[in-house]
């Protein structure tokens, strides 16, 4: 186990480059299972979750090769389906939430997929019904061994179907799209997720020979094809990291230029930070955040308190609400943070309260934050990172606090942020990794 010792109170300055998108990388790497031909993917973030998925594919028989920094090739010509019944597969797949997305490609190409109940962040209920109901609509049979916590899906003759998803699940949509690429006939998916990363997946699949229309909308149509081929693909910059760095700059009164952000794919994120009173400039594909001593949260037109809530794309991604919450603690004004999707994601606020933040946890989904306007500094403390996004929010808090904070369980942060301590130390942060 490792921890961070963070000496806060300093100002950061300089340029920082955004890593490739974690959530996109997990999807497109799973998609390489759809073809026996070589697929090359660039701008792959070399973080724990992604590297574990690459290792899992290697154990399945995929030829994986690191071609250079953040570039990998995959060739799934000889897949060992029996490996999915082994204890090693169970151990590897259980600790990785993204492993669920291997089922759709394996079902499409080989007619079978096995999976133990996957792990990932402990942020509340994260049901998989959408995935398996979609597979059943395509004609697959589904079995869940409750005693073993093991899922099995079989379908040698998938056929296109119409389906209305009960939730706009990103991973569920991705999994069903991949399964439908080689199903006979047409598949229509309504209430589909349409995040930029899902758009990227669909565009990549079309280059491989799939026939997907309606990309960027919530109504996707897939005409099944016989087989898919290889391609080259480049992952977008990670929008969650972009938002994390904007919030970090404001919270620490720092001047930072965030490089290669993929601005056109950020959606409502910049607008929401502007509502927090945070100033920034778009400079080409970079974002410049100037040093601000104060940032004032807007109110709604009628004078009521600002509410920042997550919503399916093009709404605000839930992965950034932890960052918005911590940044609000030093704003001028108040804000209601409404986390609709996951009921355990706000439970890290007790650590911020220990640091001196003024936060009322209304219920598992809502927290009201009364900002200090930098008049009262947060104080250093010892804390534990409960999940990826809360972990980076606590890191932002520690960087702004007086004294030296200790953050334990930083493996959670490493799952989503590549060399975060090294990159921030290059800006002037004081973060020491202790193994």
Residue pairs with C-beta under 8 A, 6 or more apart in sequence:
1 408
1 409
1 411
2 410
2 411
2 433
2 434
2 435
3 406
3 407
3 408
3 409
3 410
3 433
3 434
4 395
4 398
4 405
4 406
4 407
4 410
4 413
4 421
4 431
4 432
4 433
4 434
5 404
5 405
5 406
5 431
5 432
5 434
6 380
6 395
6 398
6 399
6 404
6 405
6 406
6 407
6 429
6 430
6 431
6 432
7 403
7 404
7 430
7 431
8 252
8 378
8 380
8 398
8 399
8 400
8 401
8 402
8 403
8 404
8 405
8 430
9 377
9 400
9 401
9 402
9 403
10 252
10 399
10 428
10 429
10 430
11 252
11 253
11 254
11 255
11 291
11 428
12 248
12 249
12 252
12 254
12 255
12 256
12 399
12 424
12 427
12 428
12 429
13 254
13 255
13 256
13 427
13 428
14 256
14 257
14 426
14 427
14 428
15 256
15 257
15 258
15 259
16 245
16 256
16 257
16 258
16 259
16 423
16 424
16 426
16 427
17 259
17 260
17 423
18 237
18 238
18 241
18 242
18 245
18 258
18 259
18 260
18 261
18 262
19 43
19 45
19 47
19 70
19 237
19 238
19 241
19 417
19 418
20 42
20 43
20 44
20 45
20 70
20 235
20 236
20 237
20 238
21 45
21 197
21 235
21 236
21 237
21 238
21 239
21 240
22 45
22 47
22 49
22 50
22 238
22 240
22 416
23 170
23 195
23 197
23 238
23 240
24 196
24 197
24 200
24 201
24 235
24 236
25 41
25 44
25 45
25 50
25 235
26 49
26 50
26 53
26 98
26 101
27 101
27 171
27 174
27 197
27 198
27 200
27 201
28 41
28 200
28 201
28 204
28 233
28 235
29 41
29 44
29 50
29 53
29 54
29 57
29 72
29 74
30 53
30 57
30 98
30 101
30 102
30 104
30 105
30 174
30 178
31 39
31 105
31 178
31 201
31 204
31 205
31 208
32 39
32 41
32 57
32 62
32 74
32 75
32 76
32 105
33 57
33 60
33 62
33 76
33 79
33 102
33 105
33 106
33 109
34 76
34 105
34 108
34 109
34 178
34 181
34 182
34 205
34 208
34 228
35 76
35 109
35 208
35 227
35 228
35 229
35 230
36 75
36 76
36 77
37 75
37 77
37 228
37 229
37 230
38 73
38 74
38 75
38 230
39 73
39 74
39 75
39 208
39 230
39 231
39 232
39 233
40 67
40 71
40 72
40 73
40 74
40 230
40 231
40 232
40 233
41 71
41 72
41 73
41 74
41 232
41 233
41 234
41 235
42 70
42 71
42 232
42 233
42 234
42 235
43 70
43 71
43 234
43 235
43 236
43 237
44 50
44 70
44 71
44 72
44 235
45 70
45 235
45 238
45 418
46 69
46 70
46 418
47 414
47 415
47 416
47 417
47 418
48 411
48 414
48 415
49 96
49 97
49 98
49 415
49 416
52 92
52 95
52 96
53 96
53 98
53 99
54 64
54 72
55 92
56 89
56 92
56 93
56 96
56 99
56 102
57 64
57 74
57 76
57 102
58 64
59 83
59 88
59 89
59 92
60 76
60 79
60 80
60 83
60 84
60 89
60 102
61 76
61 78
61 79
61 80
61 83
62 74
62 75
62 76
62 79
63 73
63 74
63 75
63 76
63 77
64 72
64 73
64 74
65 72
65 73
66 72
67 73
79 106
79 110
81 106
81 110
81 112
83 89
84 113
84 114
84 115
85 114
89 114
89 116
90 116
90 150
92 99
93 99
93 102
93 115
93 116
93 118
94 116
94 117
94 118
94 119
95 119
96 118
96 119
96 120
97 118
97 119
97 120
97 121
97 126
97 171
98 118
98 120
98 171
99 115
99 118
100 115
100 118
100 128
100 131
100 171
100 175
101 171
101 174
101 175
101 178
102 113
102 115
103 113
103 114
103 115
103 131
103 135
103 151
103 153
103 175
103 179
104 113
104 131
104 135
104 174
104 175
104 176
104 177
104 178
104 179
105 178
105 179
106 112
106 113
107 113
107 135
107 140
107 153
107 154
107 155
107 158
107 179
108 158
108 178
108 179
108 180
108 181
108 182
108 183
109 182
111 154
111 155
111 156
111 157
111 158
112 152
112 153
112 154
112 155
113 151
113 152
113 153
113 154
114 150
114 151
114 152
114 153
115 150
115 151
116 148
116 149
116 150
116 151
117 149
117 150
117 151
118 128
120 126
121 386
121 387
121 388
121 389
121 412
122 344
122 386
122 387
123 342
123 344
123 345
123 386
123 387
124 341
124 342
124 343
124 344
124 345
124 364
125 342
125 343
126 342
128 151
128 172
129 166
130 165
130 166
130 167
130 169
130 172
130 173
130 176
131 169
131 171
131 172
131 175
131 176
132 142
132 151
132 153
133 163
133 166
134 163
134 165
134 172
134 175
134 176
134 179
134 189
135 142
135 153
135 155
135 175
135 176
135 179
136 142
137 161
137 162
137 163
138 155
138 158
138 159
138 160
138 161
138 176
138 179
138 180
138 183
138 187
139 155
139 157
139 158
139 159
139 161
139 183
140 153
140 154
140 155
140 158
140 179
141 153
141 154
141 155
142 151
142 152
142 153
143 151
143 152
143 153
144 150
144 151
144 152
145 151
145 152
157 184
158 179
158 180
158 182
158 183
158 184
158 224
159 183
159 184
159 185
160 180
160 183
160 184
160 185
160 186
160 187
160 188
160 222
160 223
160 224
161 183
161 187
161 188
162 187
162 188
162 190
163 176
163 187
163 188
163 189
163 190
164 190
164 191
165 172
165 173
165 176
165 189
165 190
165 191
165 192
166 191
167 191
168 191
168 192
168 193
168 194
168 218
168 312
168 313
169 193
170 193
170 195
170 197
170 198
172 193
173 189
173 192
173 193
173 198
173 220
174 193
174 198
174 201
176 187
176 189
177 189
177 192
177 198
177 201
177 202
177 205
177 212
177 220
177 222
178 201
178 205
180 187
180 189
180 222
180 224
181 205
181 210
181 212
181 222
181 224
181 225
181 228
182 224
182 225
182 226
182 227
182 228
183 222
183 224
184 224
185 223
185 224
186 221
186 222
186 223
186 224
187 220
187 221
187 222
187 224
188 219
188 220
188 221
188 222
189 219
189 220
189 221
189 222
190 218
190 219
191 218
192 198
192 214
192 217
192 218
192 219
192 220
193 218
193 312
193 313
194 215
194 216
194 217
194 218
194 312
194 313
194 314
195 313
195 317
196 236
196 239
196 262
196 265
196 267
196 313
197 236
199 215
199 216
200 233
200 235
200 236
202 210
202 212
202 215
202 220
203 215
204 231
204 233
205 212
205 228
206 212
206 215
207 231
207 233
208 228
208 229
208 230
208 231
209 225
209 227
209 228
209 229
210 222
210 225
210 228
211 222
211 223
211 224
211 225
212 220
212 221
212 222
213 220
213 221
213 222
214 220
214 221
236 262
236 265
237 260
237 261
237 262
237 265
239 262
239 265
239 266
239 267
239 269
239 317
240 317
240 319
240 320
240 389
240 416
241 417
242 258
242 261
242 262
242 266
242 269
242 287
243 269
243 273
243 320
243 323
244 320
244 323
244 392
244 396
244 417
245 256
245 258
245 289
246 258
246 270
246 273
246 278
246 280
246 287
246 289
247 273
247 278
247 323
247 324
247 326
247 327
247 396
248 254
248 256
248 396
248 399
248 424
249 255
249 256
249 289
250 273
250 276
250 278
250 289
250 292
250 295
250 327
250 330
251 326
251 327
251 329
251 330
251 396
251 397
251 399
251 400
252 396
252 399
252 400
253 291
253 292
253 293
253 374
254 289
254 291
254 427
255 289
255 290
255 291
256 288
256 289
256 427
257 283
257 286
257 287
257 288
257 289
258 286
258 287
258 288
258 289
259 285
259 286
260 285
260 286
261 285
261 286
261 287
262 285
263 270
263 282
263 285
263 287
267 313
267 314
268 314
268 315
268 316
269 316
269 317
269 320
270 280
270 282
270 287
272 308
272 316
272 320
272 324
273 280
274 280
275 297
275 298
275 306
275 308
276 295
276 297
276 298
276 308
276 324
276 327
276 328
276 331
276 335
277 294
277 295
277 296
277 297
277 298
277 331
277 332
277 333
278 289
278 292
278 295
278 327
279 289
279 290
279 292
279 295
280 287
280 288
280 289
280 290
281 287
281 288
281 290
293 374
294 332
294 373
294 374
295 331
295 332
296 331
296 332
296 333
297 306
297 328
297 331
297 332
297 333
297 334
297 335
297 371
298 306
298 333
299 305
299 306
299 333
300 306
300 307
305 334
305 335
305 336
305 368
306 333
306 334
306 335
306 336
307 335
307 336
307 337
307 338
308 316
308 321
308 324
308 335
308 336
308 337
308 338
309 315
309 316
309 321
309 337
309 338
309 339
309 340
310 316
310 317
310 318
310 321
310 338
310 339
310 340
310 341
311 340
318 339
318 340
318 341
318 342
318 345
319 389
320 389
321 337
321 339
321 345
321 389
322 345
322 348
322 389
322 390
322 392
322 393
323 389
323 392
323 393
323 396
324 335
324 337
325 337
325 346
325 349
325 352
325 359
325 367
325 369
325 393
326 352
326 357
326 393
326 394
326 396
326 397
327 396
328 334
328 335
328 337
328 369
328 371
329 352
329 357
329 358
329 359
329 369
329 371
329 372
329 378
329 397
330 371
330 372
330 373
330 374
330 378
330 400
331 369
331 371
331 373
332 371
332 373
333 371
334 368
334 369
334 370
334 371
335 368
335 369
335 371
336 362
336 366
336 367
336 368
336 369
337 346
337 366
337 367
337 368
337 369
338 365
338 366
339 345
339 346
339 365
339 366
339 367
340 365
343 364
343 365
344 364
345 387
345 389
345 390
346 361
346 364
346 365
346 366
346 367
347 361
347 364
347 386
348 386
348 387
348 390
348 393
348 394
349 357
349 359
349 361
349 367
350 361
351 381
351 383
351 384
351 394
351 397
352 359
352 378
352 394
352 397
353 359
354 381
354 383
355 378
355 379
355 380
355 381
355 397
355 401
355 405
356 372
356 376
356 377
356 378
356 379
357 369
357 372
357 378
357 397
358 369
358 370
358 371
358 372
359 367
359 368
359 369
359 370
360 367
360 368
360 370
361 367
362 368
372 378
377 400
377 401
377 402
378 397
378 400
378 401
378 402
379 401
379 402
379 403
380 398
380 401
380 402
380 403
380 404
380 405
381 401
381 405
381 406
382 405
382 406
382 408
383 394
383 398
383 405
383 406
383 407
383 408
384 407
384 408
384 409
385 391
385 394
385 407
385 408
385 409
385 410
385 412
385 413
386 409
386 412
387 412
388 412
388 413
388 415
388 416
388 417
389 416
390 412
391 407
391 409
391 410
391 412
391 413
391 416
392 413
392 416
392 417
392 420
394 407
395 407
395 413
395 420
395 431
397 405
398 405
398 407
399 424
399 429
399 431
407 413
410 433
413 420
414 420
421 429
421 431
421 432
421 433
424 431
425 431
